[in-house]
Amino acid sequence: MTDVLTQPRPIRLKGRSFLALALTPELPVADWLVRLDDLAARSAGFFLRRPVVLDIDGLDIDRQELRELVEQLSSRNVRVMGIEGARTSQLGPDMPPAMTDGRPAADFEAPAESETADKDAIDSVESAAPVPAPQQPVTAAPSLIVSRTVRSGQSIFFPEGDVTIVGSVGSGAEVVAGGSIHVYGALRGRAMAGSTGNAEARIFCRKLEAELIAIDGFYKTAEDMEPELRGKAGQIWLEGETIKAAILG
Amino acid sequence: MGKVIVVTSGKGGVGKTTSSAALGAALAQNGEKVVVVDFDVGLRNLDLVMGAERRVVYDLVNVIQGEAKLTQALIRDKRVETLYLLPASQTRDKDNLTPEGVEKVIAALKSAFDWVICDSPAGIERGATLAMRHADIAIVVTNPEVSSVRDSDRIIGLLDSKTLKAENGERIEKHLLLTRYDANRAERGDMLKVDDVLEILSIPLLGIIPESMDVLRASNVGAPVTLADGRSAPALAYFEATRRLKGEDLPVTIPGEKRSFLGKIFGRKAA
């Protein structure tokens, strides 16, 4: 048993963000599919390599109709990788998974008429997407502040940025952040920073008694942490693929 | 309108039933109308500790399912006339408890009694969450050892999310009752120190009940420890806890502190 646990290269659990094309079908579905065919006709491979998410929030169709729609789309080479805004009754195990927490991004430009090569269509759409970006105003990275102790069994999940806990994190509790984790108290549970792929994230706490800490998928359990650091104020960061820890000031 | 107290812990065997009976009896001895309700459906113990196991006709589940009236199920204590017991069923299980049924029973008890003490089962499932649902005050019973402390932490988290008070945005009043405290083991370092437990759980301390044979003797004769021997160390600790529950600002003493002359010369032996 111990052999398995002391593998030098543990499995990384990373988060990743992708930009997906969201299609919003409208009723009646048959008419909408005609319009989609029209779009596809203007560009033969528009959907070919693109991950597509179906947004059916508020759409009044049942599971069977949704299944048929997904089949209709896949016969048109539109590969639906997830469905947003669905009720549990509309989904089934043989259908694309439910997707949540989607955020708006720059719209895709529909292909213009008389496009010939697939490659041209994809390129023009991809270059259209980044253009609006520089015009967006600078916004601060979001951060979550929790002003109470996180109790055993509770889970704080905030992939958008830093998490600050004004209090302790109990044994058996977990904090997962896309950014850094700051605990103004004792850290006794699990802290996983940089969960969306941020190797710069760090973990800070006033009393290091953590069960497990992880940064960008690389983790260390309490057993492997240096005993001198236990119970002290600590800072944990990632150097390459090694978790490093030191006493804070 | 009475106050509803839930005596809960998460971990089993830490002293919830003992404490529910002891605190209930202590409050009733002051003349207040108290009912202790056993929520441990299927594994009932409160009736044994109260000495009423030979008088159980109807129980909480019968009342919820409309098979009996509340007054038929309530058992009056033979020693203290303002103390009543609502026993749990032994033949059914927690699935027979419904949220609506529990709500109705608690509402009826609140209007008839000054204190409604709900003895929660161990665990975090239906029985425990229904027992805590309508509570105004929670007493978290903890032994000063690591598994009990972690389970209590979990239960405190649930008190802040699964009670009606929490759902309405109010804070439920929580108190820590440290039970089975053994001064010698604490001194040797075999038991967690009071300060460590308080630091982890961060809720106000209601009292420290020392480990004692008196508790076992009391439950064997079917009497709450505050009725069986009111001068025993645990009974005294429970009486003090009752005073704090009612708002009195009584400092908590750690049991086993030697206050002898020699102790004063050589320094206090505190855990």
Chai-1 contact restraints between the chains, C-beta under 6 A:
chainA,res_idxA,chainB,res_idxB,connection_type,confidence,min_distance_angstrom,max_distance_angstrom,comment,restraint_id
A,T149,B,S202,contact,1.0,0.0,6.0,A-B,restraint_1
A,R151,B,D153,contact,1.0,0.0,6.0,A-B,restraint_2
A,R151,B,I156,contact,1.0,0.0,6.0,A-B,restraint_3
A,R151,B,G157,contact,1.0,0.0,6.0,A-B,restraint_4
A,S152,B,R150,contact,1.0,0.0,6.0,A-B,restraint_5
A,S152,B,D153,contact,1.0,0.0,6.0,A-B,restraint_6
A,S152,B,R154,contact,1.0,0.0,6.0,A-B,restraint_7
A,G153,B,R154,contact,1.0,0.0,6.0,A-B,restraint_8
A,G153,B,G157,contact,1.0,0.0,6.0,A-B,restraint_9
A,Q154,B,G157,contact,1.0,0.0,6.0,A-B,restraint_10
A,G170,B,D153,contact,1.0,0.0,6.0,A-B,restraint_11
A,S171,B,R150,contact,1.0,0.0,6.0,A-B,restraint_12
A,G172,B,R150,contact,1.0,0.0,6.0,A-B,restraint_13
